[in-house]
Each structure stands twice: as structure tokens, then as C-alpha cells.
Amino acid sequence: MLTKAEEQLMKHLWEQEPCFMKDLLQSLPEPRPAKSTVATLLKRMIEKELVGYRTYGNSREYFSRVSKQAYFGHQLKGMISDFFGGAPTDLASLFVEETELNEAQLAELRRIIDRKLSGDDL
């Protein structure tokens, strides 16, 4: 869906939104890209219908049209399909084995799974 550069910009937009170009530029780490580069990335994301804007005179206030959770949920589903043959349990197993979770983190994962199994909303 998003290129690496677009994804980095989108992360800042999610943190700042809604925001104007100057606010978005100021939130980016040094060395900051040129304003024209950010404008091009925003234009592409608008074309992909992931970003919207409101016009105030000559200024645009940008906002995301997709939540961070929805975007990364879609990315995760694609990764499960592409790399784990559609088996989320294979991803979960790899995650648990390779991330060196501590006891508290494992207990939290267990609580999340238990809530899901009992039908409670997360």
C-alpha cells in the first residue's frame, strides 16, 4: 500500500493529525526532506485515498483516511498470507519464540488470548 517513505510520513501524520504542511515538516527528523518531496508524497497518498485534506485559503490541513490500526492490520494479514501460508498461528509461534518476551509480556499475551476465547471485546 505505502512505500517506505510514505509510511514514515504517515506515522508522523498519525501523531500530528490534523496538521498543516509546516507542522508535518517540523515533526520530521533531521535532515528534513524538501517541502516539495513531502508534497509529492502527500499527493501520492491522497491519490491512494489514504490521506485527505481541508483547504483554508492557500493552506491545506491534512488528515489520515485510514487508522494506524486498520493500516497495520491489513499489512499483517498480507504478511500472514504471503509468508505463513495464511496460518496466523505460525506467525504467533515465530513471534513468541524470536522476540525474547519477558514473563510479564507473555502473561499479557495470555490474557489477550483468554479474553478473545471467552468472547470479551479487547
N, C-alpha and C positions, 0 to 999 in steps of 0.2 A: 504494500500500500504506500508507504512513505520511504523515501531514500534515507540514508543515514543522516544527511544534512537536514532534511525536512523533519526527521524525527527529533533531532536535537533542538531545532527551533520550536517544534510543537511542545516539547517538555517545558520550555520557557513560557510559551503561551498559556499552557495549563496552569502554571504557577501565577501568572500575572493577569489573566483574563478577567474582564475585557481590558484591552490595553491599546494604546496608540503606538505607532512605529517607534517613536523616540523612547518610550518606556521599554519596549521589547529590545531595542538596540542596547540600552543601558544595562539590561539584565544579562546580556551575553558576556561570556568571559573574554578577557584579552588574549590574543589580539582579536578585536571585534571585526567581523566581516563588514564590507562596504554596505551602505544603505541600499544600493542597487541590487546587491546579492540577496539581501534579506527580502527585498521587494519581489524579486524573481521567485524565491522560494515560497513566499506567501501567495503569489499569483498561481503557482502550480498547485498548492494545497487548496486554494479556492476552486480551481478547475476540478480537482478531485472531490470536491464538496465536503472537505474535512474542516475547512475554515470559512467563516463568514465575516462580514464587516457591516458597520453602520457608518454612513457618511455624515460628517459635521463640517459644513463648509468645504475647505480643501483637505480636511483630515479624515482619516479612516480609523475607526475603533474596531479592532479585530477580536474575534472570539472563536472558540473551537465549536465545531458542529458535531463532534464525537467526543465522548468522555474518555478519559485515560483508561478507565477500567474496560470499556467496550473495545477500544482500540487494541489493548494488550490481550484481552480475551480472544479477539479474532486472531491475533498473531499466534497466541498459544495453541489455538485449535489447529491452525495451519501447520505449526511445528509438530504437533502430535500426529497429524495426518501424514506429513512428509517424512518424518524421521522415526516415528514409533509405530508405523503401520496402523494408526488410528487407535492405539491402545494407551489410554491415559495412565493406566497402572504401570506401564513400562517407564513412562516419564517420571511418575511419582517415585518409583523404586530407584531410578538413577539419581533423582534429586536428593532423596534421603541418604543414599549411600555416598554421594560425592560432595555434599555441601558441608559436612562436618558440623551438623546441628548439635547444639548442646541439649542437656536434659529438659530444660525449660521450653526450648523451641519444639522439641519432639512432643512434649506434653501438650503444647498449644495445638500442634497439628492433630494430635489425637482428639482433643476437644472439638476441633472444627469438623473432623470426620464423624465423631459421635453425634454432633448436632445435625449434620447432614443426614445421617442414618435414621435419626429419630424424627426427621421431617421438620425440625425447627428452622426458621429462617436464620441465615447468617447475618 
